[in-house]
């Protein structure tokens, strides 16, 4: 079974509108962390936002917010007021267990295209 | 903030030669670094976990003799693709975790290295 599932291969959004990128995860570990990264065409991985499994509130970072629904095992990324520069691949990732030397497992990604 | 630097960003090599990619943590010590490979339009796949002062841990299906990993210091890990073949052409990217405990949630990535084997 996939650990991270991103069901939207591609998404389009009008500039200045909000968009939600879906992510569901699968783990039996009570401690885990969820990450979202942005990957532009240059290839670099840009960290956007983090949500810990024990965090009571949804994480927010500027225009990015994470809609964390623990019971549903979902961690959707919401980008508000989309900008042309937001066009990129977006990856949801998970770290299982406590912060330590464990790698991230990535979903297949969603390509977001912002339209003027 | 913490930065991970990767070099070279792009490299073209002839089939049969070896290529070394460096991953450096610039302002923090990383006892563990991770190496990923990403084929076009695909996700990042973990290749190996690089441990300072000990042998790397390879994921299933990754040839350790082909992808040599050396973590010689707390700020440097290298990936050497030996006897490269065209099918090794890919985007290779490293990552490292900064800090421990709750502050260790930030995982930084290098800029990545595009390898083309001709």
gemmi code that builds the backbone of each chain (N, CA, C; Angstrom):
import gemmi

chains = {
    "A": [
        ("UNK", (0.846, -1.196, 0.000), (0.000, 0.000, 0.000), (0.879, 1.242, 0.000)),
        ("UNK", (0.425, 2.236, -0.742), (1.180, 3.477, -0.799), (1.087, 4.205, 0.522)),
        ("UNK", (2.194, 4.774, 0.942), (2.218, 5.530, 2.182), (1.610, 6.907, 1.997)),
        ("UNK", (1.890, 7.503, 0.850), (1.394, 8.840, 0.543), (0.669, 8.792, -0.797)),
        ("UNK", (-0.546, 9.277, -0.822), (-1.331, 9.273, -2.047), (-1.742, 10.685, -2.418)),
        ("UNK", (-1.358, 11.066, -3.609), (-1.801, 12.342, -4.159), (-2.592, 11.990, -5.412)),
        ("UNK", (-3.877, 12.219, -5.385), (-4.762, 11.728, -6.435), (-4.900, 12.678, -7.617)),
        ("UNK", (-4.339, 13.868, -7.498), (-4.491, 14.867, -8.564), (-3.171, 15.003, -9.328)),
        ("UNK", (-3.051, 14.400, -10.497), (-1.813, 14.558, -11.258), (-1.584, 16.009, -11.667)),
        ("UNK", (-2.683, 16.696, -11.985), (-2.563, 18.079, -12.408), (-3.751, 18.899, -11.946)),
        ("UNK", (-3.463, 20.170, -11.658), (-4.519, 21.082, -11.230), (-4.317, 22.428, -11.908)),
        ("UNK", (-5.441, 23.085, -12.215), (-5.390, 24.437, -12.758), (-6.119, 25.361, -11.788)),
        ("UNK", (-5.591, 26.557, -11.643), (-6.251, 27.535, -10.788), (-6.060, 28.919, -11.391)),
        ("UNK", (-7.080, 29.729, -11.245), (-6.996, 31.103, -11.729), (-6.163, 31.914, -10.749)),
        ("UNK", (-5.388, 32.806, -11.300), (-4.591, 33.711, -10.465), (-5.496, 34.399, -9.445)),
        ("UNK", (-4.979, 34.526, -8.217), (-5.643, 35.172, -7.090), (-6.700, 34.301, -6.420)),
        ("UNK", (-6.979, 33.140, -6.996), (-7.920, 32.221, -6.370), (-7.176, 31.283, -5.417)),
        ("UNK", (-7.933, 30.611, -4.569), (-7.351, 29.613, -3.671), (-7.455, 28.233, -4.318)),
        ("UNK", (-6.530, 27.361, -3.954), (-6.528, 26.001, -4.500), (-6.138, 25.021, -3.388)),
        ("UNK", (-6.750, 23.846, -3.440), (-6.444, 22.793, -2.469), (-5.833, 21.599, -3.178)),
        ("UNK", (-4.685, 21.189, -2.703), (-4.003, 20.010, -3.230), (-4.177, 18.885, -2.224)),
        ("UNK", (-4.672, 17.753, -2.695), (-5.019, 16.658, -1.800), (-3.835, 15.751, -1.467)),
        ("UNK", (-3.862, 15.245, -0.257), (-2.854, 14.285, 0.182), (-3.456, 13.404, 1.264)),
        ("UNK", (-3.399, 12.112, 1.073), (-3.770, 11.185, 2.134), (-2.563, 10.319, 2.447)),
        ("UNK", (-2.534, 9.836, 3.674), (-1.361, 9.079, 4.102), (-1.793, 7.820, 4.835)),
        ("UNK", (-0.856, 6.924, 4.969), (-1.139, 5.650, 5.623), (0.027, 5.297, 6.541)),
        ("UNK", (-0.273, 5.228, 7.815), (0.733, 4.811, 8.782), (0.041, 4.292, 10.029)),
        ("UNK", (0.703, 3.376, 10.691), (0.193, 2.868, 11.964), (0.985, 3.453, 13.134)),
        ("UNK", (1.982, 4.236, 12.817), (2.808, 4.852, 13.856), (2.079, 6.074, 14.403)),
        ("UNK", (1.939, 6.202, 15.724), (1.232, 7.363, 16.259), (2.023, 8.666, 16.114)),
        ("UNK", (3.314, 8.540, 15.932), (4.157, 9.724, 15.751), (4.613, 9.814, 14.299)),
        ("UNK", (4.298, 10.905, 13.686), (4.725, 11.088, 12.296), (4.687, 12.571, 11.965)),
        ("UNK", (5.296, 12.905, 10.862), (5.305, 14.285, 10.405), (4.921, 14.345, 8.941)),
        ("UNK", (4.233, 15.374, 8.583), (3.775, 15.540, 7.207), (4.367, 16.818, 6.632)),
        ("UNK", (4.855, 16.743, 5.429), (5.546, 17.847, 4.789), (4.938, 18.115, 3.420)),
        ("UNK", (5.030, 19.361, 3.013), (4.744, 19.716, 1.637), (5.960, 20.451, 1.069)),
        ("UNK", (6.324, 20.040, -0.153), (7.424, 20.672, -0.861), (6.948, 21.129, -2.225)),
        ("UNK", (7.557, 22.203, -2.681), (7.313, 22.721, -4.026), (8.559, 22.468, -4.860)),
        ("UNK", (8.374, 21.943, -6.062), (9.511, 21.689, -6.945), (9.286, 22.398, -8.282)),
        ("UNK", (9.932, 23.534, -8.483), (9.839, 24.192, -9.784), (10.635, 23.417, -10.831)),
        ("UNK", (10.617, 23.899, -12.051), (11.272, 23.178, -13.145), (12.774, 23.055, -12.944)),
        ("UNK", (13.350, 23.919, -12.127), (14.791, 23.844, -11.856), (15.156, 22.592, -11.064)),
        ("UNK", (14.197, 22.007, -10.385), (14.436, 20.760, -9.666), (14.597, 20.895, -8.162)),
        ("UNK", (14.920, 22.065, -7.682), (15.119, 22.192, -6.240), (13.834, 21.886, -5.493)),
        ("UNK", (13.984, 21.400, -4.298), (12.845, 21.085, -3.439), (12.727, 22.190, -2.396)),
        ("UNK", (11.637, 22.905, -2.453), (11.430, 24.041, -1.555), (10.440, 23.634, -0.471)),
        ("UNK", (10.886, 23.679, 0.778), (10.029, 23.335, 1.906), (8.940, 24.388, 2.068)),
        ("UNK", (7.708, 23.924, 2.202), (6.591, 24.856, 2.357), (6.019, 24.847, 3.769)),
        ("UNK", (5.708, 23.655, 4.261), (4.961, 23.607, 5.508), (5.084, 22.235, 6.139)),
        ("UNK", (4.977, 22.206, 7.491), (5.109, 20.968, 8.240), (3.962, 20.847, 9.249)),
        ("UNK", (3.491, 19.599, 9.408), (2.462, 19.310, 10.405), (2.862, 18.062, 11.169)),
        ("UNK", (2.944, 18.169, 12.468), (3.247, 17.017, 13.292), (1.965, 16.306, 13.697)),
        ("UNK", (2.073, 15.016, 13.927), (0.868, 14.236, 14.224), (0.211, 14.647, 15.540)),
        ("UNK", (0.975, 15.239, 16.433), (0.421, 15.640, 17.710), (0.039, 17.115, 17.760)),
        ("UNK", (0.285, 17.781, 16.658), (-0.065, 19.208, 16.635), (-1.576, 19.369, 16.666)),
        ("UNK", (-2.043, 20.237, 17.560), (-3.484, 20.423, 17.727), (-4.071, 21.340, 16.667)),
        ("UNK", (-3.245, 22.276, 16.214), (-3.751, 23.235, 15.244), (-3.165, 22.966, 13.871)),
        ("UNK", (-3.909, 23.356, 12.865), (-3.417, 23.243, 11.502), (-2.264, 24.205, 11.288)),
        ("UNK", (-1.252, 23.733, 10.590), (-0.087, 24.568, 10.326), (-0.410, 25.620, 9.271)),
        ("UNK", (0.186, 26.791, 9.444), (0.053, 27.853, 8.452), (1.408, 28.508, 8.261)),
        ("UNK", (1.693, 28.872, 7.012), (2.924, 29.577, 6.668), (2.596, 30.529, 5.530)),
        ("UNK", (2.325, 31.764, 5.896), (1.998, 32.742, 4.871), (0.754, 32.345, 4.098)),
        ("UNK", (0.886, 32.203, 2.785), (-0.258, 31.839, 1.956), (-0.548, 30.342, 1.975)),
        ("UNK", (0.288, 29.586, 2.670), (0.104, 28.141, 2.721), (-0.529, 27.728, 4.048)),
        ("UNK", (-1.474, 26.861, 3.972), (-2.030, 26.268, 5.177), (-2.262, 24.788, 4.920)),
        ("UNK", (-2.196, 24.037, 5.985), (-2.363, 22.597, 5.871), (-3.654, 22.213, 6.579)),
        ("UNK", (-4.551, 21.614, 5.860), (-5.815, 21.160, 6.418), (-5.621, 19.724, 6.904)),
        ("UNK", (-5.318, 19.604, 8.184), (-4.965, 18.317, 8.772), (-6.203, 17.678, 9.376)),
        ("UNK", (-6.626, 16.548, 8.807), (-7.750, 15.797, 9.328), (-7.239, 14.414, 9.704)),
        ("UNK", (-6.902, 14.294, 10.966), (-6.208, 13.108, 11.437), (-7.025, 11.844, 11.269)),
        ("UNK", (-8.296, 11.919, 11.593), (-9.147, 10.730, 11.518), (-9.265, 10.235, 10.080)),
        ("UNK", (-9.239, 11.138, 9.154), (-9.327, 10.769, 7.741), (-7.953, 10.514, 7.136)),
        ("UNK", (-6.923, 10.769, 7.917), (-5.545, 10.640, 7.441), (-5.339, 11.451, 6.169)),
        ("UNK", (-5.729, 12.695, 6.260), (-5.503, 13.578, 5.122), (-4.761, 14.829, 5.569)),
        ("UNK", (-3.995, 15.376, 4.667), (-3.175, 16.560, 4.956), (-3.127, 17.414, 3.698)),
        ("UNK", (-4.233, 18.012, 3.402), (-4.334, 18.789, 2.168), (-3.647, 20.143, 2.304)),
        ("UNK", (-3.012, 20.567, 1.247), (-2.351, 21.871, 1.206), (-3.301, 22.879, 0.564)),
        ("UNK", (-3.478, 23.994, 1.223), (-4.290, 25.069, 0.680), (-3.386, 26.254, 0.376)),
        ("UNK", (-3.428, 26.684, -0.864), (-2.675, 27.873, -1.261), (-3.689, 28.972, -1.531)),
        ("UNK", (-3.574, 30.041, -0.810), (-4.517, 31.152, -0.997), (-3.916, 32.179, -1.954)),
        ("UNK", (-4.780, 32.913, -2.600), (-4.345, 34.000, -3.490), (-3.222, 33.537, -4.415)),
        ("UNK", (-3.517, 32.558, -5.253), (-2.503, 31.963, -6.124), (-1.804, 33.008, -6.981)),
        ("UNK", (-0.518, 32.766, -7.198), (0.298, 33.638, -8.029), (0.887, 32.820, -9.170)),
        ("UNK", (1.247, 33.500, -10.242), (1.824, 32.795, -11.391), (3.057, 32.003, -10.983)),
        ("UNK", (3.802, 32.527, -10.042), (5.006, 31.849, -9.578), (4.740, 30.591, -8.765)),
        ("UNK", (3.483, 30.334, -8.478), (3.139, 29.110, -7.751), (3.094, 27.901, -8.674)),
        ("UNK", (3.137, 28.125, -9.967), (3.104, 27.013, -10.917), (4.337, 26.142, -10.709)),
        ("UNK", (4.111, 24.881, -10.385), (5.211, 23.959, -10.072), (4.618, 22.604, -9.728)),
        ("UNK", (5.513, 21.648, -9.445), (5.089, 20.365, -8.891), (5.046, 20.505, -7.380)),
        ("UNK", (4.062, 19.885, -6.775), (3.936, 19.909, -5.327), (3.908, 18.478, -4.811)),
        ("UNK", (4.777, 18.225, -3.834), (4.882, 16.892, -3.266), (4.504, 16.904, -1.793)),
        ("UNK", (3.699, 15.933, -1.436), (3.376, 15.664, -0.044), (4.311, 14.541, 0.415)),
        ("UNK", (4.800, 14.644, 1.632), (5.739, 13.635, 2.123), (5.476, 13.360, 3.600)),
        ("UNK", (5.913, 12.198, 4.027), (5.701, 11.804, 5.420), (6.980, 11.233, 6.012)),
        ("UNK", (7.197, 11.557, 7.269), (8.252, 10.934, 8.064), (7.547, 10.119, 9.135)),
        ("UNK", (7.804, 8.844, 9.197), (7.186, 8.003, 10.212), (8.053, 7.940, 11.443)),
        ("UNK", (7.428, 7.964, 12.589), (8.183, 7.909, 13.834), (8.583, 9.303, 14.282)),
        ("UNK", (9.260, 9.332, 15.419), (9.716, 10.604, 15.968), (10.808, 11.192, 15.090)),
        ("UNK", (11.018, 12.519, 15.194), (12.115, 13.100, 14.422), (13.408, 12.377, 14.724)),
        ("UNK", (14.000, 11.874, 13.766), (15.236, 11.137, 13.928), (15.827, 10.940, 12.566)),
        ("UNK", (16.572, 9.926, 12.420), (17.229, 9.716, 11.139), (16.398, 8.826, 10.236)),
        ("UNK", (15.178, 9.249, 10.014), (14.306, 8.507, 9.116), (14.021, 9.365, 7.893)),
        ("UNK", (14.016, 8.761, 6.723), (13.820, 9.531, 5.490), (12.359, 9.880, 5.271)),
        ("UNK", (12.144, 10.743, 4.318), (10.793, 11.083, 3.901), (10.342, 10.140, 2.802)),
        ("UNK", (9.051, 9.863, 2.826), (8.429, 9.098, 1.745), (7.526, 10.070, 1.003)),
        ("UNK", (7.660, 10.097, -0.298), (6.959, 11.088, -1.092), (5.778, 10.504, -1.846)),
        ("UNK", (4.789, 11.355, -2.074), (3.719, 11.015, -2.994), (4.176, 11.263, -4.418)),
        ("UNK", (3.301, 10.999, -5.363), (3.667, 11.135, -6.768), (3.619, 12.564, -7.272)),
        ("UNK", (3.051, 13.427, -6.474), (3.074, 14.830, -6.821), (1.849, 15.297, -7.586)),
        ("UNK", (1.628, 16.601, -7.524), (0.565, 17.272, -8.269), (1.174, 18.456, -8.990)),
        ("UNK", (0.931, 18.529, -10.288), (1.435, 19.681, -11.046), (0.380, 20.773, -11.038)),
        ("UNK", (0.728, 21.892, -10.437), (-0.185, 23.022, -10.356), (0.158, 24.039, -11.431)),
        ("UNK", (-0.849, 24.442, -12.147), (-0.673, 25.482, -13.165), (-1.587, 26.639, -12.805)),
        ("UNK", (-0.987, 27.815, -12.649), (-1.753, 29.017, -12.322), (-1.962, 29.806, -13.601)),
        ("UNK", (-3.210, 30.127, -13.868), (-3.576, 30.796, -15.118), (-3.863, 32.267, -14.852)),
        ("UNK", (-3.314, 33.111, -15.703), (-3.525, 34.556, -15.541), (-4.946, 34.959, -15.921)),
    ],
    "B": [
        ("UNK", (19.201, 30.794, 7.437), (18.729, 29.477, 7.816), (19.635, 28.381, 7.304)),
        ("UNK", (19.348, 27.179, 7.712), (20.161, 26.042, 7.301), (20.062, 25.827, 5.810)),
        ("UNK", (21.161, 25.473, 5.220), (21.205, 25.275, 3.774), (21.989, 24.017, 3.454)),
        ("UNK", (21.510, 23.308, 2.484), (22.222, 22.147, 1.964), (22.640, 22.471, 0.549)),
        ("UNK", (23.902, 22.301, 0.265), (24.433, 22.633, -1.050), (24.864, 21.366, -1.773)),
        ("UNK", (24.549, 21.295, -3.036), (24.875, 20.110, -3.824), (25.652, 20.536, -5.066)),
        ("UNK", (26.649, 19.707, -5.414), (27.496, 20.056, -6.558), (27.983, 18.796, -7.261)),
        ("UNK", (28.009, 18.736, -8.569), (27.625, 19.785, -9.517), (26.121, 19.807, -9.735)),
        ("UNK", (25.619, 20.881, -10.272), (24.190, 20.956, -10.551), (23.847, 20.198, -11.838)),
        ("UNK", (24.787, 20.188, -12.765), (24.581, 19.442, -14.003), (25.894, 18.791, -14.399)),
        ("UNK", (25.805, 17.569, -14.858), (27.013, 16.893, -15.317), (26.648, 15.936, -16.447)),
        ("UNK", (27.503, 15.953, -17.451), (27.375, 15.024, -18.563), (28.631, 14.174, -18.576)),
        ("UNK", (28.458, 12.885, -18.619), (29.636, 12.017, -18.640), (29.452, 10.926, -19.677)),
        ("UNK", (30.565, 10.339, -20.039), (30.536, 9.263, -21.014), (30.194, 7.943, -20.332)),
        ("UNK", (29.543, 7.096, -21.057), (29.193, 5.784, -20.541), (30.456, 5.034, -20.112)),
        ("UNK", (30.405, 4.454, -18.931), (31.542, 3.704, -18.415), (32.410, 4.472, -17.444)),
        ("UNK", (32.226, 5.761, -17.387), (33.008, 6.575, -16.451), (32.262, 6.719, -15.134)),
        ("UNK", (32.942, 7.299, -14.143), (32.343, 7.509, -12.823), (32.126, 8.989, -12.565)),
        ("UNK", (31.111, 9.285, -11.814), (30.768, 10.671, -11.502), (30.531, 10.806, -10.010)),
        ("UNK", (31.096, 11.849, -9.418), (30.914, 12.088, -7.988), (30.044, 13.317, -7.767)),
        ("UNK", (29.070, 13.175, -6.904), (28.183, 14.284, -6.540), (28.367, 14.558, -5.054)),
        ("UNK", (28.545, 15.820, -4.715), (28.762, 16.202, -3.323), (27.521, 16.853, -2.719)),
        ("UNK", (27.313, 16.563, -1.452), (26.213, 17.159, -0.708), (26.781, 17.704, 0.595)),
        ("UNK", (26.635, 19.002, 0.798), (27.198, 19.636, 1.986), (26.122, 20.350, 2.791)),
        ("UNK", (26.177, 20.179, 4.085), (25.342, 21.001, 4.953), (26.196, 22.206, 5.332)),
        ("UNK", (25.698, 23.396, 5.053), (26.536, 24.590, 5.147), (26.641, 25.184, 6.549)),
        ("UNK", (25.611, 25.132, 7.324), (25.697, 25.754, 8.639), (25.112, 24.888, 9.740)),
        ("UNK", (25.109, 23.586, 9.506), (24.723, 22.686, 10.573), (25.387, 21.340, 10.316)),
        ("UNK", (25.478, 20.558, 11.352), (26.078, 19.236, 11.220), (24.983, 18.205, 10.969)),
        ("UNK", (25.242, 17.361, 10.037), (24.263, 16.343, 9.656), (24.883, 14.956, 9.787)),
        ("UNK", (24.517, 14.255, 10.829), (25.042, 12.898, 10.983), (24.428, 11.950, 9.966)),
        ("UNK", (23.289, 12.342, 9.461), (22.601, 11.518, 8.474), (22.154, 12.370, 7.302)),
        ("UNK", (22.417, 11.890, 6.131), (21.917, 12.527, 4.912), (21.235, 11.459, 4.078)),
        ("UNK", (20.352, 11.892, 3.237), (19.601, 10.960, 2.410), (19.829, 11.284, 0.939)),
        ("UNK", (19.917, 10.252, 0.141), (20.070, 10.426, -1.306), (18.824, 9.885, -2.002)),
        ("UNK", (18.285, 10.735, -2.875), (17.104, 10.362, -3.642), (17.429, 10.428, -5.134)),
        ("UNK", (16.654, 9.695, -5.900), (16.743, 9.764, -7.355), (15.342, 10.073, -7.878)),
        ("UNK", (15.304, 10.897, -8.888), (14.020, 11.268, -9.472), (14.110, 11.183, -10.983)),
        ("UNK", (13.357, 10.282, -11.557), (13.264, 10.188, -13.009), (12.237, 11.211, -13.492)),
        ("UNK", (12.318, 11.589, -14.768), (11.415, 12.629, -15.297), (9.956, 12.336, -15.004)),
        ("UNK", (9.289, 13.333, -14.510), (7.855, 13.285, -14.231), (7.482, 12.226, -13.200)),
        ("UNK", (8.442, 11.849, -12.377), (8.155, 10.893, -11.320), (8.497, 11.497, -9.973)),
        ("UNK", (8.188, 10.748, -8.940), (8.439, 11.234, -7.590), (9.874, 10.943, -7.169)),
        ("UNK", (10.230, 11.437, -6.001), (11.547, 11.164, -5.451), (11.551, 9.780, -4.817)),
        ("UNK", (12.546, 9.005, -5.157), (12.668, 7.673, -4.590), (13.953, 7.602, -3.776)),
        ("UNK", (13.824, 7.166, -2.540), (14.980, 7.062, -1.671), (15.928, 5.990, -2.181)),
        ("UNK", (17.198, 6.372, -2.298), (18.210, 5.409, -2.712), (18.928, 4.821, -1.505)),
        ("UNK", (19.347, 5.731, -0.623), (20.152, 5.267, 0.500), (20.191, 6.317, 1.594)),
        ("UNK", (20.503, 5.834, 2.773), (20.715, 6.700, 3.929), (22.195, 6.714, 4.224)),
        ("UNK", (22.755, 7.901, 4.239), (24.184, 8.072, 4.434), (24.462, 8.414, 5.894)),
        ("UNK", (25.276, 7.623, 6.544), (25.573, 7.804, 7.955), (27.039, 8.179, 8.154)),
        ("UNK", (27.266, 9.263, 8.860), (28.624, 9.721, 9.096), (29.411, 8.690, 9.878)),
        ("UNK", (30.524, 8.298, 9.324), (31.418, 7.377, 10.014), (31.034, 5.918, 9.921)),
        ("UNK", (30.022, 5.602, 9.174), (29.642, 4.197, 9.019), (29.108, 3.958, 7.614)),
        ("UNK", (28.788, 2.721, 7.345), (28.329, 2.381, 5.995), (26.925, 2.909, 5.743)),
        ("UNK", (26.690, 3.208, 4.491), (25.362, 3.675, 4.106), (24.374, 2.513, 4.110)),
        ("UNK", (23.133, 2.859, 4.290), (22.054, 1.872, 4.228), (21.312, 2.065, 2.919)),
        ("UNK", (21.312, 1.030, 2.099), (20.725, 1.128, 0.772), (19.316, 0.564, 0.748)),
        ("UNK", (18.481, 1.184, -0.068), (17.136, 0.674, -0.258), (17.180, -0.556, -1.172)),
        ("UNK", (16.148, -1.335, -1.054), (16.078, -2.543, -1.871), (16.106, -2.182, -3.347)),
        ("UNK", (16.922, -2.903, -4.085), (17.016, -2.678, -5.525), (18.089, -1.689, -5.924)),
        ("UNK", (18.708, -1.039, -4.973), (19.779, -0.081, -5.280), (21.119, -0.774, -5.092)),
        ("UNK", (21.931, -0.780, -6.139), (23.211, -1.488, -6.090), (24.243, -0.658, -5.329)),
        ("UNK", (24.690, -1.178, -4.213), (25.643, -0.435, -3.398), (27.011, -0.323, -4.056)),
        ("UNK", (27.351, -1.285, -4.903), (28.648, -1.210, -5.570), (28.628, -0.238, -6.739)),
        ("UNK", (27.456, 0.093, -7.183), (27.329, 1.036, -8.296), (27.176, 2.464, -7.778)),
        ("UNK", (26.454, 2.599, -6.722), (26.217, 3.916, -6.138), (26.946, 3.974, -4.794)),
        ("UNK", (28.190, 4.426, -4.860), (29.035, 4.462, -3.669), (28.758, 5.729, -2.866)),
        ("UNK", (28.506, 5.541, -1.604), (28.219, 6.681, -0.745), (29.262, 6.746, 0.360)),
        ("UNK", (29.816, 7.946, 0.506), (30.820, 8.184, 1.534), (30.404, 9.391, 2.357)),
        ("UNK", (30.276, 9.202, 3.643), (29.896, 10.305, 4.536), (31.086, 10.563, 5.446)),
        ("UNK", (32.059, 11.270, 4.888), (33.354, 11.394, 5.548), (33.369, 12.348, 6.717)),
        ("UNK", (32.460, 13.306, 6.721), (32.433, 14.278, 7.818), (30.994, 14.625, 8.140)),
        ("UNK", (30.819, 15.418, 9.161), (29.467, 15.783, 9.582), (28.787, 16.770, 8.649)),
        ("UNK", (29.540, 17.255, 7.660), (28.941, 18.221, 6.740), (29.045, 17.800, 5.284)),
        ("UNK", (29.553, 16.613, 5.017), (29.752, 16.224, 3.630), (29.418, 14.757, 3.392)),
        ("UNK", (28.578, 14.539, 2.408), (28.312, 13.195, 1.919), (28.497, 13.210, 0.411)),
        ("UNK", (29.082, 12.156, -0.122), (29.266, 12.083, -1.571), (28.624, 10.833, -2.133)),
        ("UNK", (28.092, 10.979, -3.321), (27.509, 9.860, -4.063), (28.314, 9.710, -5.349)),
        ("UNK", (28.887, 8.557, -5.543), (29.649, 8.286, -6.756), (28.912, 7.246, -7.579)),
        ("UNK", (28.559, 7.644, -8.781), (27.933, 6.702, -9.712), (29.063, 6.071, -10.506)),
        ("UNK", (29.312, 4.805, -10.287), (30.435, 4.134, -10.942), (29.982, 3.455, -12.231)),
        ("UNK", (30.881, 3.441, -13.207), (30.599, 2.802, -14.506), (29.202, 3.196, -14.981)),
        ("UNK", (29.031, 4.486, -15.115), (27.703, 5.004, -15.437), (27.218, 4.532, -16.807)),
        ("UNK", (25.923, 4.319, -16.881), (25.273, 3.940, -18.142), (24.124, 4.906, -18.404)),
        ("UNK", (23.679, 4.971, -19.643), (22.594, 5.910, -19.970), (21.365, 5.774, -19.070)),
        ("UNK", (21.077, 4.566, -18.624), (19.899, 4.390, -17.753), (20.091, 4.994, -16.368)),
        ("UNK", (21.328, 5.390, -16.055), (21.582, 6.072, -14.783), (21.284, 7.566, -14.872)),
        ("UNK", (21.022, 8.020, -16.082), (20.694, 9.440, -16.261), (19.444, 9.751, -15.456)),
        ("UNK", (19.561, 10.738, -14.603), (18.467, 11.044, -13.692), (18.792, 12.315, -12.929)),
        ("UNK", (17.864, 12.716, -12.090), (18.056, 13.831, -11.172), (18.339, 13.241, -9.804)),
        ("UNK", (19.475, 13.566, -9.237), (19.867, 13.060, -7.932), (19.837, 14.217, -6.938)),
        ("UNK", (19.219, 13.968, -5.805), (19.074, 15.048, -4.836), (19.293, 14.511, -3.430)),
        ("UNK", (19.970, 15.301, -2.617), (20.257, 14.880, -1.254), (19.451, 15.721, -0.273)),
        ("UNK", (19.311, 15.208, 0.925), (18.639, 15.976, 1.962), (19.280, 15.687, 3.305)),
        ("UNK", (19.069, 16.604, 4.238), (19.611, 16.438, 5.579), (18.661, 17.099, 6.561)),
        ("UNK", (18.644, 16.535, 7.748), (17.777, 17.083, 8.789), (18.590, 17.996, 9.689)),
        ("UNK", (18.012, 19.136, 9.958), (18.688, 20.110, 10.811), (18.124, 20.054, 12.215)),
        ("UNK", (18.981, 19.850, 13.176), (18.530, 19.899, 14.555), (18.016, 18.566, 15.047)),
        ("UNK", (17.656, 18.520, 16.284), (17.145, 17.303, 16.896), (15.847, 17.620, 17.618)),
        ("UNK", (15.169, 16.584, 18.075), (13.914, 16.764, 18.796), (12.903, 17.530, 17.971)),
        ("UNK", (12.137, 18.361, 18.644), (11.083, 19.093, 17.949), (11.651, 20.022, 16.886)),
        ("UNK", (12.840, 20.508, 17.127), (13.424, 21.424, 16.137), (14.005, 20.686, 14.958)),
        ("UNK", (13.965, 19.378, 15.026), (14.546, 18.610, 13.930), (13.556, 18.259, 12.860)),
        ("UNK", (12.454, 18.983, 12.816), (11.440, 18.664, 11.832), (11.738, 19.239, 10.466)),
        ("UNK", (12.686, 20.152, 10.409), (12.976, 20.765, 9.126), (13.975, 19.915, 8.374)),
        ("UNK", (13.593, 19.502, 7.227), (14.455, 18.700, 6.367), (14.748, 19.514, 5.121)),
        ("UNK", (16.018, 19.750, 4.912), (16.444, 20.575, 3.792), (16.974, 19.715, 2.659)),
        ("UNK", (16.760, 20.214, 1.458), (17.245, 19.524, 0.279), (18.318, 20.342, -0.417)),
        ("UNK", (19.231, 19.624, -1.041), (20.188, 20.283, -1.907), (19.494, 20.733, -3.180)),
        ("UNK", (20.255, 21.407, -4.025), (19.672, 21.924, -5.271), (19.442, 20.828, -6.295)),
        ("UNK", (20.045, 19.676, -6.067), (19.901, 18.573, -6.993), (20.966, 18.573, -8.076)),
        ("UNK", (21.196, 17.409, -8.644), (22.196, 17.248, -9.702), (21.583, 16.483, -10.862)),
        ("UNK", (21.642, 17.123, -12.028), (21.137, 16.462, -13.231), (22.301, 15.694, -13.862)),
        ("UNK", (22.175, 14.391, -13.911), (23.213, 13.558, -14.528), (22.721, 13.046, -15.868)),
        ("UNK", (23.531, 13.273, -16.877), (23.252, 12.736, -18.204), (24.433, 11.884, -18.629)),
        ("UNK", (24.168, 10.640, -18.924), (25.211, 9.720, -19.363), (25.026, 9.484, -20.858)),
        ("UNK", (26.068, 9.787, -21.618), (25.966, 9.652, -23.076), (26.859, 8.527, -23.597)),
    ],
}
model = gemmi.Model(1)
for chain_id, residues in chains.items():
    chain = gemmi.Chain(chain_id)
    for i, (resn, *xyz) in enumerate(residues, 1):
        res = gemmi.Residue()
        res.name, res.seqid = resn, gemmi.SeqId(i, " ")
        for name, pos in zip(("N", "CA", "C"), xyz):
            atom = gemmi.Atom()
            atom.name, atom.element = name, gemmi.Element(name[0])
            atom.pos, atom.b_iso = gemmi.Position(*pos), 0.0
            res.add_atom(atom)
        chain.add_residue(res)
    model.add_chain(chain)
structure = gemmi.Structure()
structure.add_model(model)
structure.setup_entities()
